[in-house]
Amino acid sequence: MEDSTAQRAADGITIDLDDRRHALDLLLSRRSVGALQDPAPAGRDLELILDLGLRAPDHGRLRPWRFVLIRGEARTAFADRLVAAALRRDPAAPQALLDRYRAWPLRTPLLIAVGAAVRANHNIPEGEQVLSAGAAAMNMLNAIHLLGYAGMWVTGANAYDPEINASLGFEAPSRLVGFLAVGSRRTMAAVERPAREDHVVEWKGANRPT
Ligand SMILES: Cc1cc2nc3c(=O)[nH]c(=O)nc-3n(C[C@H](O)[C@H](O)[C@H](O)COP(=O)(O)O)c2cc1C
């Protein structure tokens, strides 16, 4: 059998400690990048990114993850949909907002609409199904970064718009969890991370952590 990196990763134990720490250092350097340019990942790189999405944890093996790729010429039609949806929500929407909605897909090399195919009235709560899709989005952001590309998770009013959801195949109760805007970085600010002690406490048996 071919000794591919993927097989080594699947095997887990064959990856040495230095490689693992290097991978974590790379993950610590991830940051969201909104200023994107070509190229977007394609071919084997894109497959790897999508496969990482499919490694998200998933209660009950429901596999709720759905990824819709929007790229190339299709971005123009998608931009039209965003503008139409904004006008439906607010017929008096300012032109500047409409222009922003139209420009965004056109300047984004690849959009991955990430959603959950939600099963209603299932013993796995809907929230957990949506969280699993969110975990897929995060896995993909990490993969995008590790492969040297850049991305950003974006929602906004369009991600919650039922018609935009439906046009991407997400009829309620299924839903988008957001768009990954993907490409290569034009610029990237330094990584800022909050202080660990502001977010982590040790629970020692009191009613509340102190
Ligand atoms: C669910 C979700 C939705 C988001 N939606 C937006 C958005 O619509 N617009 C935006 O500017 N940032 C949005 N963000 C924030 C960025 O994706 C990013 O996390 C933030 O700019 C911080 O950058 P960092 O990831 O480098 O720390 C969203 C983040 C999450 C998790």
PDBQT file of the ligand as one rigid body, heavy atoms in Angstrom, charges set to zero:
ROOT
HETATM    1  C1  LIG A 301     -19.951  32.405  12.829  1.00  0.00    +0.000 C 
HETATM    2  C2  LIG A 301     -19.076  33.570  12.487  1.00  0.00    +0.000 A 
HETATM    3  C3  LIG A 301     -19.536  34.562  11.657  1.00  0.00    +0.000 A 
HETATM    4  C4  LIG A 301     -18.750  35.664  11.321  1.00  0.00    +0.000 A 
HETATM    5  N1  LIG A 301     -19.232  36.618  10.481  1.00  0.00    +0.000 NA
HETATM    6  C5  LIG A 301     -18.457  37.678  10.185  1.00  0.00    +0.000 A 
HETATM    7  C6  LIG A 301     -18.943  38.674   9.274  1.00  0.00    +0.000 A 
HETATM    8  O1  LIG A 301     -20.028  38.562   8.739  1.00  0.00    +0.000 OA
HETATM    9  N2  LIG A 301     -18.144  39.739   9.020  1.00  0.00    +0.000 N 
HETATM   10  C7  LIG A 301     -16.894  39.868   9.608  1.00  0.00    +0.000 A 
HETATM   11  O2  LIG A 301     -16.217  40.873   9.360  1.00  0.00    +0.000 OA
HETATM   12  N3  LIG A 301     -16.414  38.927  10.458  1.00  0.00    +0.000 NA
HETATM   13  C8  LIG A 301     -17.166  37.835  10.740  1.00  0.00    +0.000 A 
HETATM   14  N4  LIG A 301     -16.685  36.878  11.598  1.00  0.00    +0.000 N 
HETATM   15  C9  LIG A 301     -15.362  37.077  12.221  1.00  0.00    +0.000 C 
HETATM   16  C10 LIG A 301     -14.185  36.657  11.339  1.00  0.00    +0.000 C 
HETATM   17  O3  LIG A 301     -14.446  35.441  10.652  1.00  0.00    +0.000 OA
HETATM   18  C11 LIG A 301     -12.914  36.469  12.176  1.00  0.00    +0.000 C 
HETATM   19  O4  LIG A 301     -13.067  35.415  13.076  1.00  0.00    +0.000 OA
HETATM   20  C12 LIG A 301     -12.549  37.711  12.950  1.00  0.00    +0.000 C 
HETATM   21  O5  LIG A 301     -12.273  38.753  12.032  1.00  0.00    +0.000 OA
HETATM   22  C13 LIG A 301     -11.345  37.495  13.858  1.00  0.00    +0.000 C 
HETATM   23  O6  LIG A 301     -10.226  37.133  13.114  1.00  0.00    +0.000 OA
HETATM   24  P1  LIG A 301      -9.296  35.918  13.529  1.00  0.00    +0.000 P 
HETATM   25  O7  LIG A 301     -10.031  34.665  13.104  1.00  0.00    +0.000 OA
HETATM   26  O8  LIG A 301      -8.031  36.131  12.796  1.00  0.00    +0.000 OA
HETATM   27  O9  LIG A 301      -9.106  35.976  15.003  1.00  0.00    +0.000 OA
HETATM   28  C14 LIG A 301     -17.448  35.756  11.884  1.00  0.00    +0.000 A 
HETATM   29  C15 LIG A 301     -16.962  34.747  12.708  1.00  0.00    +0.000 A 
HETATM   30  C16 LIG A 301     -17.761  33.664  13.002  1.00  0.00    +0.000 A 
HETATM   31  C17 LIG A 301     -17.208  32.573  13.901  1.00  0.00    +0.000 C 
ENDROOT
TORSDOF 0
